[in-house]
């Protein structure tokens, strides 16, 4: 019996010592936490200022030439001459290629040789018919023979003309696809001809943007070949009908191509310039925290003790361009906005402003 009492006392002593140690540890932790200084998070900031904002409607499309056609042949034949070099400028009406037409030329000479006799017979029979010396049937045969031969001559001339291919307009030819002596069939692609003095861009915009666009409106075009160079153009045509399936309307813009930098088929991004908005708040996109519950920024303020702290402000973001975002509400001019370091922040957290150039865009994109 005494043994069990001794064992119970030992167990209680051990249990009490464990409980006492845990209570002592919790007390010391609480004292440490109470005496620990409030964390101060490093952030970078920028001051919101009013500035002008040029809104734009974004669209994409492909560059087209002012005029472009693939030159083909209407008839079959052997290539007799090629009168252009690949990649050169040609004028409207300039001969580009001719097919062998010796047979047609011979037939034309034969018909032209018979024409004077047929004409003379027709005129002689006309005079005799007026005098009543020949029948109407004989006169009609002579007349039909003459006009039929004249029509044959015109047909042969047209056939010979079709065997000579001419440029339909001024432009630049591409790479030729035929060679001297080659036999080609009707429809064979000879060369691509394009008028690139003025380029066109076709793109689509939502029907909700129709009130914002008009003929003659300025458009800036950007292509991947020259990402930093804007090409200026103007809207030249707007499709009168809206696609009922997609709700989009087609728009065409004309872009002068004086330097020849634009090529047909290029993928392009269009910015339809809208009227400038004055006194707008523009912030770096890095200052905005995007969440499922809304967009917000952190604004700095000083508490009663002079400590710098932050508070959340819900913002409404409009258009974005590059690293800039147009703020419609939630920030006013003069507010100091956190631009980096928001991950560890919460409402009324203590912060310190540091200098950092980590958000500055590099002069050149590093190669991978």
Secondary structure, DSSP 8 states (H G I E B T S, - for coil): -HHHHHHHHHHHHHHHHHHHHHHHHHHHHHHHHHHS----EEEEEEE--EEEEEEEEEEEEEEEEEEEEEEE-SS-EEEEEE---TT-EE-TT-EEEEE--HHHHHHHHHHHHHHHHHHHHHHHHHHHHHHT-S-HHHHHHHHHHHHHHHHHHHHHHHHHHHTEEE-SSSEEE------TT-EE-TT-EEEEEEEEEEEEEEEEEEGGGGGG--TT-EEEEEETTEEEEEEEEEEEEE-SS--TTT-EEEEEEEEE-TT----TT-EEEEEEEEEEEEEEEEEEGGG-EEETTEEEEEEEEE-TTS-EEEEEEEEEEEEEETTEEEEEES--TT-EEEEE-GGG--TT-BEEE----TTS--SS----
